[in-house]
Amino acid sequence: MARTMSVKIPVATLIADIEASIAKIDEAVANYAAEATAYRDEMAKYDKALIAKAIEALSNPANIGTEHNSPIRIQRNSYRNDVSVEFDVEALGFPTKPEEPVKPNQKEWFGREHQTRKQILERNLKVLRMTTQEEVSASSYSSVMELI
């Protein structure tokens, strides 16, 4: 017969984790402008490298075809009277797109509430500081850990 196990987490440990998470969010907010500027610079370089690679690939007639497995596939649409060109980026070795930085403290949906992660952490921290208990249950800890 299996027994249930009751796990308790010290409140002081949970408070320290929440404070560290709030500090991490504050640091990410402070660094976001620099990361966004660096991303825009990387995207400009990426666009130039992408165009150069496309011109290089188009200059080789062996890459061009109309089949689905062609590195460069050309399709003509007679209804719209246009031509489309598709590149197989993996076969041609196109550069990978830089990853856009995520806004660190934007509003998200947590259940029915539309708040920032920092607001919820600060509210939980306030409650934990007011409590006289020395331990919290593992289920309470796991609900806060999803936010950290």
C-alpha positions as CSV (number, residue, x, y, z in Angstrom):
1,M,0.0,0.0,0.0
2,A,1.4,3.4,-1.0
3,R,1.5,6.2,1.4
4,T,1.2,9.9,0.6
5,M,4.2,12.0,1.1
6,S,4.0,15.5,2.5
7,V,6.9,17.7,1.4
8,K,7.5,21.1,3.0
9,I,9.7,23.9,1.6
10,P,11.2,26.6,3.9
11,V,9.5,30.0,3.3
12,A,12.9,31.7,3.5
13,T,14.2,29.6,0.5
14,L,11.1,30.5,-1.5
15,I,11.4,34.2,-0.7
16,A,15.1,34.1,-1.8
17,D,14.1,32.4,-5.1
18,I,11.4,35.0,-5.8
19,E,13.7,37.9,-5.0
20,A,16.3,36.5,-7.3
21,S,13.7,36.1,-10.1
22,I,12.5,39.6,-9.7
23,A,16.1,40.9,-9.8
24,K,16.7,38.8,-13.0
25,I,13.6,40.4,-14.6
26,D,14.8,43.9,-13.6
27,E,18.2,43.2,-15.1
28,A,16.5,41.9,-18.3
29,V,14.4,45.0,-18.5
30,A,17.5,47.2,-18.2
31,N,19.4,45.2,-20.9
32,Y,16.5,44.9,-23.3
33,A,17.2,48.2,-25.2
34,A,20.8,47.1,-25.9
35,E,19.6,43.6,-26.9
36,A,17.0,45.1,-29.3
37,T,19.6,47.4,-30.9
38,A,22.0,44.5,-31.3
39,Y,19.2,42.5,-32.9
40,R,18.4,45.2,-35.4
41,D,22.0,45.4,-36.3
42,E,22.2,41.6,-36.7
43,M,19.0,41.7,-38.8
44,A,20.6,44.3,-41.2
45,K,23.6,42.0,-41.6
46,Y,21.4,39.0,-42.0
47,D,19.4,40.7,-44.8
48,K,22.5,41.6,-46.7
49,A,23.9,38.1,-46.3
50,L,20.5,36.7,-47.4
51,I,20.4,38.8,-50.6
52,A,24.0,38.0,-51.4
53,K,23.3,34.2,-51.0
54,A,20.2,34.5,-53.1
55,I,22.1,36.2,-55.9
56,E,24.9,33.6,-55.7
57,A,22.3,30.8,-55.9
58,L,20.5,32.4,-58.8
59,S,23.7,32.8,-60.8
60,N,24.1,29.0,-61.0
61,P,21.6,27.6,-63.6
62,A,22.0,24.1,-62.1
63,N,20.1,25.2,-59.0
64,I,17.0,26.3,-61.0
65,G,14.1,24.0,-61.8
66,T,10.3,23.6,-61.6
67,E,10.2,20.4,-59.5
68,H,9.5,20.4,-55.8
69,N,13.0,19.0,-55.0
70,S,14.9,21.8,-56.9
71,P,17.1,24.0,-54.8
72,I,15.4,27.0,-56.5
73,R,11.9,26.4,-57.8
74,I,10.2,28.8,-60.2
75,Q,6.4,28.8,-60.5
76,R,4.3,30.8,-62.9
77,N,0.8,31.7,-62.0
78,S,-1.2,32.4,-65.1
79,Y,-4.3,33.5,-63.2
80,R,-2.5,36.4,-61.4
81,N,0.1,36.7,-64.2
82,D,3.1,36.5,-61.9
83,V,6.1,34.4,-61.2
84,S,7.3,33.2,-57.8
85,V,10.7,32.0,-56.8
86,E,11.2,29.6,-53.8
87,F,14.6,28.8,-52.3
88,D,15.4,25.6,-50.4
89,V,17.3,27.4,-47.7
90,E,18.8,24.2,-46.2
91,A,20.1,22.9,-49.6
92,L,21.6,26.2,-50.6
93,G,23.2,27.0,-47.2
94,F,21.4,30.2,-46.4
95,P,22.3,31.9,-43.1
96,T,20.1,31.4,-40.1
97,K,17.9,34.2,-38.9
98,P,19.0,35.9,-35.6
99,E,16.7,35.2,-32.6
100,E,14.7,38.2,-31.6
101,P,14.9,39.1,-27.9
102,V,11.8,38.6,-25.9
103,K,10.3,41.6,-24.0
104,P,11.2,40.7,-20.4
105,N,8.2,42.1,-18.5
106,Q,5.3,42.1,-20.9
107,K,1.8,41.2,-19.9
108,E,0.8,37.6,-20.1
109,W,-2.3,35.6,-19.3
110,F,-2.0,33.7,-16.1
111,G,-5.3,31.9,-15.7
112,R,-7.9,34.7,-15.8
113,E,-5.4,37.5,-15.0
114,H,-3.5,39.6,-17.6
115,Q,-0.5,40.8,-15.7
116,T,3.3,40.9,-15.9
117,R,5.3,38.1,-14.3
118,K,6.9,40.6,-12.0
119,Q,3.6,41.8,-10.7
120,I,2.5,38.3,-9.7
121,L,5.9,37.5,-8.2
122,E,5.8,40.7,-6.1
123,R,2.3,39.9,-4.9
124,N,3.4,36.4,-3.9
125,L,6.4,37.8,-2.2
126,K,4.3,40.3,-0.2
127,V,2.1,37.4,1.0
128,L,5.1,35.2,1.9
129,R,6.7,38.0,3.9
130,M,3.5,38.5,5.9
131,T,3.1,34.9,6.8
132,T,4.2,33.5,10.2
133,Q,4.6,30.0,8.8
134,E,8.1,28.7,8.4
135,E,7.2,26.2,5.6
136,V,4.9,26.0,2.6
137,S,3.6,22.8,0.9
138,A,5.2,21.5,-2.2
139,S,2.1,22.2,-4.3
140,S,2.3,25.9,-3.3
141,Y,6.0,25.9,-4.1
142,S,5.4,24.3,-7.5
143,S,2.8,26.9,-8.5
144,V,5.2,29.7,-7.7
145,M,8.1,27.8,-9.5
146,E,6.2,28.0,-12.7
147,L,6.6,31.8,-12.5
148,I,10.3,31.8,-11.5
